[in-house]
Amino acid sequence: MLYALHEAAYYAATPMRAAARLTRDWWSSPLNPARNSTLGRSLSAGADLYENVTRRYGKPDWHIDEIRVNGHPVRVRQNVVWESPWCRLVQFDRDMADMRHAGKLQLDPAVLIVAPMSGHYATLLRGTVEAFAPDHAVFITDWKNARDVPMLEGRFDFDDYIDHIQQMLRALGHRAHVVAVCQPGPPVLAAVSLMAEDNDPRRPRTMTFMGSPIDARHSPTVTNKLAEERPFTWFESNMIYTVPAPYPGVGRRVYPGFVQLASFMSMNMERHKDAHRRYFDHLVSGDGDSADKHRAFYDEYLAVMDLTEEFYLQTIDKVFQDYALPKGELLHRDRLVKPAAITDIGLMTVEGELDDISGVGQTQAAHELCANIPAEMKLDYVQDGVGHYGVFNGRRFREEIFPKVSAFIRQCDPDF
């Protein structure tokens, strides 16, 4: 019933949201002579804050229509090059005429960025895409909200995720490079292991894992401890709910995005409260730039998606409780996954010194599992001074992490 109650609460607050918007618009209107008074700014700020806290946050836009290459503007188009009921593979296609004008005449390595399917949309990796796009042909997994997938499309579980990674790598038509950000680490390593064992001609040339729980037993964080301490039945009973009407996926059992969001926010509740207090103060003082930064962050952070019951529970079971991959016990459709089968695929791991979601050592574990990759094709990097999101976003990522990842990709690719 929780999902239905959540929807009911949202719709019940609709009149108040409408009133808040009218209040905000009236007290900020140039036609209101009192709009610049302390009372006017405070009423407008309070109404704006209420409307933003209670509204529905939909899937954000990418807002990547142009990049800079060698100082020149290059137009970018988003093309869907592969699709299933659960995911779209999106290419950020750079305009070739603009690229030639920018002095880029040669082809660039193709990179498949596997975005997390853990509650937020792929747009959370906007900064990652923007960093890669000038020097790489970028493709990214755009996972779909489970509540929008009709029941007729069937289930989506951990094995299906591995299948999707393999199918997308094959769809690229050549040996691309795969970058797994956070949650996808274990299934991506499993997919690559199976392709390597089969000597698949479309297996990737390199794989890069960024803040991924390859072996969650190392440096356990609060998130890891919660998954380990709670019995599996607790997650079944307390985290899974049924999608209500009128969503296309009505009747589907899911781990709702709003439940995950509540869990994340509760870990840093005081920080979020302070952020919204500052937002109110910025509106009252007329600091529009700071208010815009707050909106941009929370427009992304509060936009969440549902995961299927089977994928979520199997991830808890296989990755965070049984540690099946590092223990050599992970099965994909009754076939044992063997990372040691990888011999000619480069491996890079990236971790953040202050990561409080995937602790230092969890991603590095991939090197021990992939024991037969030559040493010259391996690279482990720990970025000092950054937390989880700093591993794939922000200034330190752009200036320190990304150049190392890009150089590693080209080093391991004989075509570049």
LINKAWO-V665377 format. One line per field, one symbol per residue. phi: phi as a letter, one per 40 degrees, with the letter a starting at -180 (. if undefined). burial: 1 if it has 16 or more other ideal C-beta (glycine too) atoms within 10 Angstrom, else 0. A space follows every 50 residues. Layout:
BEGIN
phi=???
burial=???
END
This chain:
BEGIN
phi=.dcccccccccccdcccccccccccccbcccccccccccccccccccccc cccbccbcccccfbbabbbfgbcbcbbcbcbaabcbabcbbccccccccc ccgbbccbdcbcccccbbhccccdcdccccccdcbacbbacbccccccbd dccgcabcccccdcccccccccgaccbbbbbgdcdcccccccccccccfc cbcccabbbbfbccbcccfdcdcccccccccdcccccbbbbccccbcdcd gccbcccccccccccccbccccccccccddcccccgcccccccccccccc cccbbcbcdccccccdcccbbcfccccgbcbbfgbccbdcccbbbcbbbb bbdbcbbbcdhccddccccccbcddcbbabbbccgbcccccbagcccccb cddcccccdcccbccb
burial=00100010000010001001001101110000001000011011111111 11000010010101001010000101000001010111111111100110 01010001111111111111111111111111111111111111111010 00000111111111110111010011111111111111111111111001 01111111111111111111101101100000001000111111001010 01111111111000000000000000001101110000001001000100 11111111111111110111101111000101000011101100111111 11001011101111111011001000111011100101111110011000 1100110111011000
END
